């Protein structure tokens, strides 16, 4: 379900990261090479990016497939950024939320995406509803599993948890109540990338001091791409990548 990508590096046109590579995220919207669940990611897309000197990201999201949006092509050609998060969506459950359900979600300096699915949504996550303030539930952007996961994660981030701890605790909390959930989460603040591999593919490409890319699958055949083992937390910057195993929650 879905493909997503985060980039940190020199400022380049968005299209250089999202469209130009031979197996780009753009192409993954209809021809992913390593997607385990679903085949076409045509239920919406989104791009979030950081402008120089502004810590709050901008977003462009739409309901339909990325290849059918001519405005995106102009945007990708002229907008430049050194920090990007983008996703193409294969919806878990068809909904009326439109572009509100398309990643990236945003709050303050953060951008977030979920690649995966929560079986039995929404009933399967009922035990976690009480952990969220009513205001957080009422302010959810969409009525989908990804938006609820974002609310759970955002609660921890706002409480002061660092990105890695917040992602790890959110994944383990959800996996405990829904063991079959696929929870590949991707988060950036424009300076770091934090992600989890939990039930689907995740890869990274690191050129220390130049660029770091974290993605559902490689966008080219560069031999430096490294697959992240399942049940792993990734924390990356422009200079290094750290992988930490995640333990299964108790049965």
JODAFEN-V991789 format. One record per residue. N is the residue number from 0. PHI is phi in whole degrees, 0 to 359 (NA if undefined). Layout:
N;PHI / N;PHI
This chain:
0;NA / 1;75 / 2;222 / 3;217 / 4;204 / 5;231 / 6;228 / 7;232 / 8;172 / 9;296 / 10;294 / 11;220 / 12;301 / 13;306 / 14;296 / 15;295 / 16;269 / 17;263 / 18;241 / 19;291 / 20;300 / 21;297 / 22;236 / 23;296 / 24;302 / 25;304 / 26;291 / 27;295 / 28;294 / 29;236 / 30;218 / 31;293 / 32;264 / 33;232 / 34;286 / 35;271 / 36;228 / 37;84 / 38;232 / 39;233 / 40;250 / 41;242 / 42;262 / 43;123 / 44;203 / 45;202 / 46;228 / 47;238 / 48;211 / 49;249 / 50;274 / 51;302 / 52;84 / 53;237 / 54;283 / 55;264 / 56;285 / 57;261 / 58;224 / 59;226 / 60;227 / 61;217 / 62;279 / 63;273 / 64;291 / 65;297 / 66;288 / 67;261 / 68;248 / 69;293 / 70;293 / 71;299 / 72;299 / 73;293 / 74;301 / 75;294 / 76;281 / 77;250 / 78;278 / 79;245 / 80;201 / 81;256 / 82;209 / 83;220 / 84;226 / 85;219 / 86;207 / 87;243 / 88;248 / 89;242 / 90;296 / 91;297 / 92;226 / 93;301 / 94;218 / 95;261 / 96;281 / 97;59 / 98;293 / 99;298 / 100;270 / 101;272 / 102;287 / 103;274 / 104;278 / 105;214 / 106;201 / 107;56 / 108;270 / 109;262 / 110;237 / 111;220 / 112;217 / 113;236 / 114;250 / 115;152 / 116;196 / 117;248 / 118;302 / 119;77 / 120;302 / 121;265 / 122;297 / 123;297 / 124;259 / 125;307 / 126;300 / 127;263 / 128;300 / 129;291 / 130;280 / 131;253 / 132;300 / 133;304 / 134;298 / 135;292 / 136;294 / 137;290 / 138;263 / 139;301 / 140;292 / 141;211 / 142;257 / 143;221 / 144;298 / 145;297 / 146;295 / 147;291 / 148;300 / 149;297 / 150;296 / 151;297 / 152;293 / 153;296 / 154;302 / 155;289 / 156;297 / 157;292 / 158;281 / 159;107 / 160;294 / 161;287 / 162;301 / 163;295 / 164;295 / 165;296 / 166;294 / 167;299 / 168;293 / 169;294 / 170;299 / 171;293 / 172;296 / 173;288 / 174;296 / 175;292 / 176;268 / 177;224 / 178;303 / 179;273 / 180;292 / 181;256 / 182;229 / 183;276 / 184;254 / 185;222 / 186;222 / 187;220 / 188;244 / 189;90 / 190;241 / 191;225 / 192;235 / 193;234 / 194;209 / 195;234 / 196;254 / 197;211 / 198;104 / 199;212 / 200;281 / 201;209 / 202;225 / 203;218 / 204;233 / 205;236 / 206;239 / 207;310 / 208;84 / 209;240 / 210;207 / 211;226 / 212;235 / 213;238 / 214;209 / 215;301 / 216;204 / 217;299 / 218;265 / 219;207 / 220;257 / 221;302 / 222;292 / 223;278 / 224;299 / 225;235 / 226;279 / 227;271 / 228;299 / 229;298 / 230;61 / 231;223 / 232;259 / 233;247 / 234;232 / 235;225 / 236;228 / 237;286 / 238;246 / 239;205 / 240;227 / 241;239 / 242;249 / 243;228 / 244;298 / 245;254 / 246;277 / 247;296 / 248;294 / 249;300 / 250;291
